[in-house]
């Protein structure tokens, strides 16, 4: 009998099997199996959703493990593309036992008007396209930097700023105001709302009350869900006329008026009502100008001057607003 060589050969074959018993052994303890991902839809179209009226839409995907082992699914929590408009309730890693299913909710929540597209790519093997259209009001303010001229104090300029509804739902105008320099003002807007493609004009008037740079912001608040506050920057320079000094003054016939203030008569009439008064280099703030008599009355009790002192006054030269 030649049994020894046969036994030796069987021993070699058994030793070469890396996972123990051969393929005929179906004991689950030695065959963990593999999971198999099955998703029977390849796209979800959320159709049209109003951002104002219906802010969120929901759909579901069934994920099935058709394999004989545990299935791990990654990537169902991340939307590629317009991820601000789509989201899911899936964890970063899903574990699905053999033969079982899991439901994943997909949400569409656009924040403005337009077409949104996304993609789910679980395990890098299955792609699910996501689409949906959002409808909403869209506010556009123009121009965002009105170009005002540099004008003199006392003059004014008006520029039209337009508010347009570029969306596909009604735009409600909630508030319009100017924040910053009081040299700017906005006329009251007569429209309470704008239908799609309608526009409203807002006249902005610049009338500098002082020299120098005047800056402010036009603020328009609407029900635009993406940009509820629209702003325009307002900047321009105001300037005064040239200061012209006139030093020769003389005493009027009445030295003291009924208020006890000293009165000085001016040799010429100022071309503007804005005067600057000083004596011996010191500025005088307590004074009034009398148009009828062309005189300046000064509260001498609040100063160190006496009747008969020379008074220096300066006035603005005439400025044309044309």
C-alpha positions in Angstrom: 0.0 0.0 0.0 1.3 3.4 -0.9 -0.7 5.6 1.6 2.2 7.7 2.7 2.5 9.8 -0.5 -1.3 10.4 -0.6 -1.3 11.5 3.1 1.7 13.8 2.4 -0.1 15.4 -0.6 -3.3 16.0 1.4 -1.3 17.6 4.1 0.3 20.0 1.6 -3.0 21.0 0.1 -4.5 21.7 3.5 -1.5 23.7 4.6 -1.8 26.0 1.5 -5.4 27.1 2.3 -4.9 30.5 4.1 -8.4 30.7 5.6 -8.7 27.2 6.9 -11.3 24.8 5.5 -12.0 24.8 1.7 -14.8 26.5 -0.2 -17.3 23.8 0.6 -17.5 24.9 4.3 -20.3 27.4 4.7 -20.0 27.9 8.4 -20.8 31.7 9.0 -18.1 31.8 11.7 -15.6 31.4 8.9 -17.4 33.4 6.2 -18.2 36.9 7.3 -19.4 37.8 3.8 -19.6 41.3 2.2 -22.1 44.1 2.2 -23.5 45.3 -1.1 -24.9 48.8 -1.6 -28.1 49.2 -3.5 -29.9 52.5 -4.2 -32.6 52.2 -6.7 -33.0 55.9 -7.7 -30.4 58.1 -9.4 -31.9 61.5 -9.1 -34.4 63.6 -7.0 -36.1 66.7 -8.5 -37.6 69.0 -5.8 -39.3 71.0 -8.5 -40.2 74.6 -7.5 -40.0 75.9 -3.9 -40.9 79.3 -2.5 -38.2 80.5 -0.2 -40.8 82.8 1.5 -43.8 80.5 1.8 -42.3 77.0 1.9 -38.7 77.3 3.1 -38.0 73.5 3.2 -38.9 70.4 1.1 -38.1 66.8 2.0 -37.6 63.6 0.1 -36.3 60.2 1.2 -33.8 57.6 -0.2 -33.8 53.9 0.8 -30.4 52.4 1.1 -30.4 48.6 1.0 -27.6 46.2 1.9 -28.2 43.2 -0.4 -25.0 41.5 0.6 -24.3 38.8 3.2 -22.1 40.9 5.4 -22.1 44.3 7.2 -22.3 47.4 4.9 -20.5 50.6 5.7 -21.7 53.7 3.8 -19.9 57.0 3.8 -20.7 60.2 1.9 -24.4 60.4 2.4 -24.0 63.3 4.7 -22.1 65.5 2.2 -23.6 67.2 -0.8 -21.3 68.1 -3.6 -22.3 71.3 -5.4 -24.9 73.7 -4.0 -24.4 72.4 -0.5 -26.1 75.6 1.0 -29.4 74.5 -0.7 -29.3 70.7 0.1 -28.6 68.7 3.3 -29.4 65.2 4.7 -29.9 63.6 8.1 -27.3 60.9 7.4 -24.4 60.4 9.8 -20.8 60.6 8.4 -20.7 56.7 8.5 -23.7 54.5 8.2 -23.5 50.8 9.2 -26.2 48.6 7.8 -26.5 44.9 8.7 -26.9 42.3 5.9 -30.3 42.2 4.3 -31.5 45.4 6.0 -32.3 48.9 4.8 -32.0 52.5 6.1 -34.0 55.6 5.1 -32.1 58.9 4.6 -34.0 62.2 4.4 -32.9 64.7 1.8 -33.8 68.4 2.4 -34.0 71.2 -0.1 -33.8 74.7 1.4 -32.8 77.3 -1.1 -32.0 80.8 0.2 -32.8 82.8 -3.0 -34.2 82.6 -6.5 -32.6 80.3 -9.1 -31.7 76.7 -10.1 -29.8 74.6 -7.5 -27.9 71.4 -8.3 -26.1 69.0 -6.0 -24.7 65.4 -6.0 -24.6 62.6 -3.4 -21.8 60.1 -4.0 -22.0 57.4 -1.4 -18.8 55.2 -1.2 -17.7 56.8 -4.4 -19.8 54.2 -6.3 -23.3 55.5 -6.6 -24.3 59.0 -7.7 -27.6 60.7 -6.9 -28.3 64.0 -8.6 -30.3 66.6 -6.7 -32.1 69.5 -8.4 -34.6 72.2 -7.4 -35.7 75.7 -8.2 -36.1 78.4 -5.6 -38.4 81.4 -6.0 -37.8 84.6 -3.9 -37.7 88.4 -4.1 -34.2 89.7 -5.0 -33.4 93.3 -4.1 -30.8 95.3 -6.2 -29.8 98.8 -5.3 -28.1 100.9 -7.9 -25.8 102.8 -8.0 -24.1 101.5 -4.9 -21.8 104.6 -4.8 -23.7 107.7 -6.1 -21.2 110.2 -7.4 -22.2 113.5 -5.7 -20.3 116.7 -6.6 -18.3 118.6 -4.2 -20.5 121.6 -3.5 -20.6 124.7 -1.3 -22.3 124.9 2.1 -25.9 126.0 1.4 -26.1 124.4 -2.0 -27.7 121.0 -2.8 -27.6 118.2 -5.3 -30.0 115.3 -5.8 -29.2 111.9 -7.3 -31.7 109.1 -8.0 -31.0 105.7 -6.5 -33.0 102.8 -7.9 -34.3 99.7 -6.0 -35.2 96.9 -8.4 -36.8 93.5 -7.7 -34.8 91.0 -9.8 -36.6 88.0 -8.3 -39.8 86.1 -9.0 -41.8 87.0 -5.9 -43.0 90.2 -4.4 -40.4 92.4 -2.7 -41.7 94.2 0.4 -40.0 97.5 1.2 -39.7 97.6 5.0 -37.6 100.6 5.8 -35.5 103.3 4.0 -33.2 105.7 5.9 -29.8 107.4 5.9 -27.3 106.7 8.7 -24.4 109.1 9.1 -23.8 112.7 8.1 -27.0 114.9 8.4 -25.9 116.5 5.1 -27.8 113.7 3.3 -31.5 113.0 3.2 -33.7 110.5 1.3 -37.2 111.3 0.1 -40.0 109.1 1.3 -40.6 106.0 -0.9 -44.2 105.9 -2.0 -44.1 102.2 -2.9 -44.7 99.6 -0.2 -43.7 96.7 -2.4 -42.4 95.8 -5.9 -43.5 93.0 -8.2 -40.9 91.1 -10.2 -39.0 93.4 -12.6 -40.5 96.5 -11.0 -38.3 99.4 -9.7 -38.7 102.3 -7.4 -36.6 105.5 -7.3 -35.3 107.1 -4.1 -34.0 110.7 -4.5 -31.0 111.3 -2.3 -30.3 114.9 -1.6 -26.8 116.2 -0.6 -26.8 119.6 1.1 -23.6 120.1 3.1 -24.1 121.8 6.4 -20.4 122.1 7.0 -17.1 122.1 5.2 -15.1 118.9 4.8 -15.8 115.3 3.9 -19.4 114.2 4.5 -20.1 110.5 4.6 -23.2 108.4 5.2 -24.9 105.2 4.2 -28.3 104.7 2.5 -29.9 101.6 4.1 -32.9 99.8 2.5 -34.5 96.9 4.4 -36.6 94.4 2.4 -37.9 90.8 2.7 -35.1 89.6 0.3 -34.2 86.3 2.2 -30.6 86.3 1.1 -29.8 90.1 1.4 -32.4 91.7 3.7 -30.3 94.9 4.0 -29.1 96.7 0.9 -26.7 99.6 1.3 -25.3 102.4 -0.8 -22.2 104.5 0.3 -22.7 108.3 0.2 -19.5 110.4 0.2 -18.8 114.0 -1.0 -17.0 117.2 0.1 -18.7 120.4 1.3 -16.8 123.6 1.2 -17.3 127.2 2.4 -16.7 130.3 0.4 -13.4 132.2 0.8 -13.2 134.1 4.1 -12.9 137.9 3.5 -11.7 140.0 6.4 -13.0 143.5 7.2 -11.3 145.2 10.1 -12.7 148.8 9.9 -15.8 149.1 12.0 -17.1 152.1 13.9 -19.3 152.8 16.9 -23.0 153.2 16.2 -24.9 156.2 17.7 -26.2 153.9 20.5 -23.4 152.3 22.4 -25.6 149.8 24.3 -28.7 148.0 23.1 -31.7 147.0 25.1 -30.1 143.8 26.1 -27.0 145.5 27.5 -24.9 144.4 24.5 -22.4 146.7 22.8 -23.3 147.5 19.2 -20.8 148.0 16.3 -21.8 149.1 12.9 -20.3 147.4 9.8 -18.9 149.5 7.0 -20.2 147.2 4.3 -22.9 144.6 4.1 -21.7 140.9 4.2 -22.6 138.9 1.1 -23.5 136.0 3.4 -25.1 135.7 6.8 -22.2 133.6 8.2 -19.8 135.8 10.1 -16.8 135.1 12.3 -16.1 137.8 14.9 -12.9 138.3 17.0 -11.1 141.0 19.0 -7.4 141.2 19.6 -7.0 137.6 18.2 -9.6 136.1 20.5 -12.8 134.6 19.0 -16.1 136.0 20.1 -19.0 133.6 20.2 -21.8 135.7 21.9 -22.9 138.0 19.1 -25.8 138.6 16.8 -26.1 140.3 13.4 -28.9 142.8 12.6 -29.8 142.7 8.9 -31.8 145.9 9.0 -29.1 148.1 10.6 -26.1 146.1 9.4 -24.7 146.0 12.9 -23.2 143.4 15.2 -24.3 143.3 18.9 -21.7 141.7 21.2 -22.2 140.5 24.8 -19.4 142.6 26.2 -20.0 141.1 29.7 -18.8 137.7 28.3 -15.7 139.2 26.8 -12.7 141.4 27.7 -13.4 144.0 25.1 -14.8 147.5 25.8 -16.7 149.9 23.7 -14.5 151.5 21.1 -12.2 148.5 20.6 -11.7 147.5 17.0 -13.7 144.4 16.1 -12.5 142.1 13.3 -15.2 140.3 11.4 -14.9 137.9 8.5 -17.7 136.8 6.2 -18.1 134.2 3.5 -17.7 135.4 -0.1 -20.6 134.8 -2.3 -20.8 131.2 -3.7 -22.9 130.2 -6.7 -24.8 126.9 -6.5 -25.2 126.6 -10.2 
